[in-house]
Amino acid sequence: MTYSKSLGLSSSSDFNPTTDLNIERLFDGESVASIQQPTGTGVANAIQIEFGPAFGSGASPVQMGVDGTITINTAGTYRIKVALQFGRTGSAGVSTLLFRVRVNGVQAGRSIAAKIENANAEQYFENDTWLTVPAATELKFDLMRDDDGNNSGGLFAVEPTVEAGSWSFAPTAAIRFERWV
Protein backbone atom coordinates (compact mmCIF):
# COMPACT_ATOMS: atom_id res chain seq x y z
CA MET A 1 0.00 0.00 0.00
CA THR A 2 1.45 3.37 -0.96
CA TYR A 3 1.31 6.49 1.17
CA SER A 4 -1.13 8.22 -1.21
CA LYS A 5 -3.45 5.21 -1.25
CA SER A 6 -3.48 5.14 2.55
CA LEU A 7 -4.76 8.73 2.40
CA GLY A 8 -7.42 7.72 -0.12
CA LEU A 9 -5.87 9.70 -2.98
CA SER A 10 -6.19 8.47 -6.52
CA SER A 11 -3.04 8.07 -8.59
CA SER A 12 -3.98 11.20 -10.57
CA SER A 13 -3.89 13.34 -7.42
CA ASP A 14 -0.79 11.95 -5.70
CA PHE A 15 0.93 14.51 -3.52
CA ASN A 16 4.47 15.32 -4.61
CA PRO A 17 6.29 17.11 -1.78
CA THR A 18 8.97 18.43 -4.15
CA THR A 19 6.48 20.28 -6.37
CA ASP A 20 3.21 20.53 -4.43
CA LEU A 21 4.48 22.40 -1.34
CA ASN A 22 4.87 26.11 -1.93
CA ILE A 23 5.37 28.92 0.53
CA GLU A 24 4.72 32.48 -0.56
CA ARG A 25 6.32 35.36 1.32
CA LEU A 26 3.71 38.09 1.75
CA PHE A 27 5.67 40.75 3.61
CA ASP A 28 8.41 41.59 6.08
CA GLY A 29 7.68 44.40 8.50
CA GLU A 30 10.39 46.11 10.51
CA SER A 31 9.81 48.89 13.01
CA VAL A 32 11.75 52.08 12.40
CA ALA A 33 11.16 53.25 16.00
CA SER A 34 14.34 53.37 18.07
CA ILE A 35 12.30 52.74 21.26
CA GLN A 36 8.86 51.29 21.98
CA GLN A 37 8.04 51.36 25.66
CA PRO A 38 5.07 51.86 27.95
CA THR A 39 4.79 55.14 29.85
CA GLY A 40 4.26 53.35 33.16
CA THR A 41 3.36 50.02 34.72
CA GLY A 42 0.13 48.06 34.58
CA VAL A 43 -2.66 47.39 32.12
CA ALA A 44 -3.54 51.07 31.60
CA ASN A 45 -0.02 51.73 30.26
CA ALA A 46 0.38 48.66 28.02
CA ILE A 47 1.23 49.47 24.40
CA GLN A 48 0.52 47.82 21.09
CA ILE A 49 3.73 46.89 19.27
CA GLU A 50 4.17 48.34 15.81
CA PHE A 51 6.15 46.66 13.05
CA GLY A 52 6.83 49.53 10.65
CA PRO A 53 4.96 51.23 7.82
CA ALA A 54 1.50 50.07 6.77
CA PHE A 55 1.42 47.30 4.19
CA GLY A 56 -1.24 45.99 1.82
CA SER A 57 -4.93 46.73 1.41
CA GLY A 58 -8.28 44.99 1.77
CA ALA A 59 -7.50 43.20 -1.50
CA SER A 60 -4.23 41.75 -0.09
CA PRO A 61 -4.25 38.33 1.61
CA VAL A 62 -2.82 40.06 4.71
CA GLN A 63 -2.49 43.73 5.54
CA MET A 64 -0.80 45.64 8.34
CA GLY A 65 -1.76 49.01 9.76
CA VAL A 66 0.79 51.59 10.85
CA ASP A 67 -0.15 50.75 14.48
CA GLY A 68 0.92 47.11 13.97
CA THR A 69 -2.59 45.65 13.60
CA ILE A 70 -2.51 42.67 11.23
CA THR A 71 -5.71 41.82 9.33
CA ILE A 72 -6.07 38.46 7.59
CA ASN A 73 -8.23 39.09 4.53
CA THR A 74 -7.91 35.64 2.94
CA ALA A 75 -8.38 32.44 4.93
CA GLY A 76 -5.38 30.13 4.82
CA THR A 77 -2.41 28.58 6.58
CA TYR A 78 0.10 31.28 7.48
CA ARG A 79 3.58 31.37 8.94
CA ILE A 80 3.92 34.26 11.39
CA LYS A 81 7.40 35.06 12.61
CA VAL A 82 7.75 37.81 15.24
CA ALA A 83 11.04 39.08 16.64
CA LEU A 84 11.33 41.50 19.57
CA GLN A 85 14.49 43.06 21.00
CA PHE A 86 13.87 44.20 24.56
CA GLY A 87 15.75 45.53 27.54
CA ARG A 88 15.70 48.36 30.02
CA THR A 89 17.32 51.54 31.14
CA GLY A 90 16.91 53.26 34.45
CA SER A 91 17.33 52.68 38.12
CA ALA A 92 17.98 49.67 40.32
CA GLY A 93 15.61 46.76 40.79
CA VAL A 94 14.11 44.19 38.48
CA SER A 95 11.80 45.09 35.61
CA THR A 96 9.11 42.61 34.55
CA LEU A 97 7.95 42.84 30.95
CA LEU A 98 4.96 40.91 29.61
CA PHE A 99 4.15 40.19 25.97
CA ARG A 100 0.94 38.81 24.47
CA VAL A 101 -0.99 38.35 21.24
CA ARG A 102 -4.64 39.29 20.86
CA VAL A 103 -6.86 37.69 18.23
CA ASN A 104 -9.98 39.73 17.50
CA GLY A 105 -9.42 41.59 20.78
CA VAL A 106 -9.04 38.50 23.00
CA GLN A 107 -5.72 37.21 24.33
CA ALA A 108 -4.58 34.06 22.51
CA GLY A 109 -2.44 31.58 24.38
CA ARG A 110 -0.27 32.53 27.31
CA SER A 111 1.64 35.67 28.17
CA ILE A 112 5.41 35.65 27.80
CA ALA A 113 7.33 37.24 30.69
CA ALA A 114 10.87 38.53 31.00
CA LYS A 115 12.59 39.75 34.16
CA ILE A 116 15.42 42.16 33.49
CA GLU A 117 17.84 42.78 36.36
CA ASN A 118 20.37 45.06 34.72
CA ALA A 119 19.84 48.48 33.15
CA ASN A 120 22.34 47.57 30.42
CA ALA A 121 20.78 44.24 29.44
CA GLU A 122 19.06 43.59 26.14
CA GLN A 123 17.46 40.32 25.16
CA TYR A 124 15.85 38.88 22.09
CA PHE A 125 12.62 36.93 21.71
CA GLU A 126 11.44 35.23 18.54
CA ASN A 127 8.28 33.26 17.87
CA ASP A 128 7.79 31.33 14.65
CA THR A 129 4.50 29.51 14.14
CA TRP A 130 2.14 28.17 11.50
CA LEU A 131 -1.58 28.83 11.96
CA THR A 132 -4.68 28.15 9.89
CA VAL A 133 -6.58 31.41 10.11
CA PRO A 134 -10.05 32.39 8.89
CA ALA A 135 -10.64 35.59 6.91
CA ALA A 136 -11.42 38.79 8.86
CA THR A 137 -9.08 37.81 11.72
CA GLU A 138 -7.28 40.69 13.44
CA LEU A 139 -3.98 40.21 15.31
CA LYS A 140 -2.37 42.67 17.74
CA PHE A 141 0.81 42.27 19.75
CA ASP A 142 1.11 43.99 23.15
CA LEU A 143 3.80 44.90 25.68
CA MET A 144 3.24 45.77 29.34
CA ARG A 145 5.45 46.52 32.35
CA ASP A 146 4.13 44.60 35.32
CA ASP A 147 3.25 46.52 38.50
CA ASP A 148 5.48 44.06 40.38
CA GLY A 149 8.68 45.36 38.79
CA ASN A 150 10.71 48.49 38.18
CA ASN A 151 9.03 51.06 35.92
CA SER A 152 11.55 50.73 33.10
CA GLY A 153 11.93 48.56 30.03
CA GLY A 154 10.61 48.13 26.55
CA LEU A 155 11.75 47.46 23.01
CA PHE A 156 15.06 48.99 21.91
CA ALA A 157 16.71 49.14 18.49
CA VAL A 158 20.45 49.05 17.96
CA GLU A 159 22.18 50.89 15.14
CA PRO A 160 25.71 49.56 14.67
CA THR A 161 28.27 52.38 14.87
CA VAL A 162 31.48 50.62 13.89
CA GLU A 163 31.91 50.58 10.11
CA ALA A 164 28.41 51.98 9.57
CA GLY A 165 26.58 50.29 6.74
CA SER A 166 28.49 47.01 6.97
CA TRP A 167 26.00 45.62 9.52
CA SER A 168 22.25 46.14 9.30
CA PHE A 169 20.03 47.92 11.82
CA ALA A 170 18.65 45.71 14.65
CA PRO A 171 14.99 46.83 14.97
CA THR A 172 12.82 46.97 18.08
CA ALA A 173 10.30 44.66 16.41
CA ALA A 174 10.04 42.72 13.17
CA ILE A 175 7.37 40.50 11.64
CA ARG A 176 7.26 38.17 8.64
CA PHE A 177 4.14 36.72 7.03
CA GLU A 178 4.20 33.79 4.66
CA ARG A 179 1.47 31.45 3.52
CA TRP A 180 1.24 27.90 2.37
CA VAL A 181 -0.12 27.77 -1.18
Number of C-alpha atoms within 10 A of each C-alpha: 5 8 10 14 11 8 9 11 13 10 9 6 9 14 14 9 8 7 7 10 10 11 13 12 13 17 15 15 19 20 22 17 15 14 18 20 22 22 16 17 21 16 13 10 15 20 18 21 23 27 29 22 14 16 17 14 13 13 9 14 16 25 21 25 16 13 14 24 19 22 23 21 19 16 15 16 16 23 20 15 16 20 18 24 20 23 25 25 17 13 12 11 14 19 27 23 30 17 19 17 20 16 15 13 11 11 15 12 10 9 13 12 15 16 15 23 16 16 17 10 12 18 13 12 12 12 10 11 9 14 11 12 15 13 14 14 16 20 19 21 19 17 25 25 28 21 14 12 18 22 23 25 31 26 24 22 21 14 13 13 10 8 7 10 10 9 11 10 15 18 22 27 29 21 21 18 19 18 20 14 11
